[in-house]
Amino acid sequence: MRLLSEEAIEDIALGAAVLGTGGGGDPYIGKVMAREAVRTYGPVELYTLDELDDDDLIVPAAGMGAPVVLVEKLPAGDDMIRAFEALGKYMGKTPKATMSIEAGGLNSIMPMYVAARLRLPMIDADGMGRAFPEIQMTLFTAHGITATPFAMSDERGNTILMETINNKWTETFARTLVVHMGAMSMIALYSATVKEIKKAGIPGTISLAEKIGQSIRQARLEEESPVAALCKSVGAFLLFKGKLTDVNRRVKGGWNLGEAKLEGFDEYGGASHTLHFQNENLAFSKAGEYLVTAPDLITVLDVDTAEPITTEHLRYGMRVAVIGLPCHPAWREPKALELVHPRVFGYDIDYVPVEERYG
Amino acid sequence: MRIGIDVGGTNTDAVLMDGTKVISSTKSPTTQNVSEGITKALKTIIEATQLDVSKLDGVMIGTTHFTNAVVERRRLTPTACIRLGLPATVCLPPMVDWPDDLAETIGRNYYLAHGGHEFDGREISAFDPDEIRGIAEQIKAKGLNAIAISSVFSPVNAVFEEKTAEIVKEVIPDANITLSSTIGRIGLLERENAAIMNACLRELAVKTVSGFKQALRDMNITAPFFISQNDGTLMNADFAADYPVLTFASGPTNSMRGAAFLSGLKDAIVVDVGGTTTDVGVLQQGFPRVAAMAVDIGGVRTNFRMPDTLSIGLGGGSLVEAEPLKVGPQSVGYELITKAKVFGGDTLTTTDIIVAAGHEDIGDKSKVSDVDAVFAKAVEDRIEEMVNVAVDRMKTSATAMPVIVVGGGSILIQRKVEGASEMIKPEHFAVANAIGAAIAQVGGETDRIFALAEMSREEALEQAKREATERAVSAGAKAETVEIVDVEEVPLAYLPGNATRIMVKAVGDLAGA
């Protein structure tokens, strides 16, 4: 067990934005929320899975909705606790810990609020090792862990409990309900024992986010290239450096779809590439040929500061570095890959791991 | 005729313009008392041109005075903040992420109340007048009269902020109230931060603006005067006294707008060389390209639309060192006229190198006759490289673009910049910022979320454009000159129902000038 300092929370928020691959919301709100919770209620205790008993119940916590709404309708805090406690009550069991289902973006941080306020351990693990747009897109699903029982609460005090036949249905119903809750709700889901998470989850991802954040912060202090430092620290590949010359967006059923064109500079001068996003960055291509796709991680960074840029913030004229990070090997198993294969997102191609082209 | 004045940290610049013609300009050191510097600049201009001040249509002032007050934590008024949005927003109260010294200067006097709206206009909770009255009584008991009011999604519906203001006024008749909906965009913390900063600057703003007014009266100028905003548009003096926060970052904007005007170009790169730094920005349709990221002012996060400029440590006062060759970022700054070699000092600056190389004849060139020609060339190569890299970084494509060079340190740019289709060093380049203030237009903006289930995308865009145009006209623009200069559309991700956020900006010429 270790205590997370305010500096660690800053680092995790920055690293989580890198793992967010352009989606998952800007972790700024989550970071300030976690920091304030720590100041008010005490520090977050981060545990490894080995430090708990195999039978202990873990209830992950998260936010669900539109990130643009979250920056305006800030969370109440009570809503998060309400969803978390409602699930324990429904199950008739006491959760021994909480964790993140999604290490990328805001949801890496949200459980810290629950952990600090309820004085519960937070587990250093998650169910994606990145961000994905839908509830069923987790390694938990691939291992047969159900998203339900599922609790969702709004700030008014409404709580909905749900049982569904599979995790895709949880997504379908929850996505509709969240609109009625003002496009933002707090959820508790994927409850599981430590033993189950050991099998299905990705251990160490909160520490991974922290390591990424640290490498960027250190490099900035030492006036070295933060992009290079980040790549080195976690074995990411620099895919491209270029200017955004065109950003084309459209909206389709709650998806922020689009492409961004990049014109290379420095050693990439003269080349042009295209980034494809659907809330998250999902593919990177050159002249119609896909070079990197989900489930590998594609993140766009400010070329100088390595500040991660979300798909909503992509703007004409930005100067960026695009990096690719191999996803956790568990995503490449057939049952997991079918949840997040490029074809799931409409790219009719085979998945080729990033290291095979860039390694 | 118009007079444009730019009150910078180092210099106060002024220009007199007749239509599109620059009649006269002046540059003098900024004084401790900002109004004195303005009076002096006005006097110089009026005497030099024998101007009949009754012929003036307007005086436009750009100032960093309010930004500096926040940065220096000086002359700020203790302020209260009321936020409507309960039961939402509790875990992130107002001023939550402010630097402690600034928060303590104005006090963490905040109050949460019921109210607020959803993105689609529904109420989060009912507005409770008694609750607000109770809060107003508490604020009154603390003796505070600077008050900021924010409400969740007030850019969508501002009615709760307005109702709150009415009640507060009943309890505290002399209250100085700032509504977040009148200042900012979507992003509650950032908009509220701006409203609180505005509220704590109001007292200073009233004093400063009346000082400006006095300075004009002293010169018998009766023409209306305006203050420039961060987006390069104008607000009238009384409006500026109410919204000082809108002056933040107006300096770089004015200088880029001035460059656009002087060169007659709408799309170009602007290189503004000062004493200590060179700012490179991009003009798109005659306006600076804006930064997409949140901007910190005095350590406080805001979401103002600031010009996207790249600042490098190169200016007319930059220190030059040999072995190893080093140019900047240290600078003698405003002491250039005493410390540089050509002015009799003993510090080698970039200005000295340009004189030594024979490009310019400034000060006493015999003082730099010992500078080695090979060394001077090496320094010039370095300057060229620094500028080339900065310009390339700001460009959006490989296509060559015109490069406009302005600012007091423009003599440093002697060579063609790589990737420039042409180099333009317009006349009056040294006072581009004051010109930018003089020629500024009036604008209006809207930033809202539209549910596309209720109307088509085209209708939503039309409505947003209409709202922005109406705001420009009510801010003083001539209706027939208003143009839409910026449209941005961001669909709401992770949300079924096709809602989209639309931001539109409109600008027009000032009526009656």
Interface residues (C-beta under 8 A of the other chain):
Chain A: G23 Y28 I29 V32 M33 E36 A37 M64 G65 A66 P67 V68 V69 V71 E72 K73 L74 P75 A76 G77 D78 Y113 P133 E155 R156 G157 R175 T176 V178 V179 G182 A183 K243 L244 T245 R249 R250 V251 K252 G253 G254 W255 N256 E263 F265 G270 N279 E307 T311 E312 H313 R315 Y316 G317 M318 R319
Chain B: G85 P87 A88 T89 V90 C91 L92 V96 D97 G116 E118 F119 D120 R122 I124 S125 V152 F153 I186 G187 L188 L189 E190 V282 R289 A292 M293 A294 R301 D308 D392 R393 M394 K395 T396 S397 A398 I449 L452 E489 V490 P491 L492 A493 Y494 L495 P496 G497 N498 A499 T500 R501
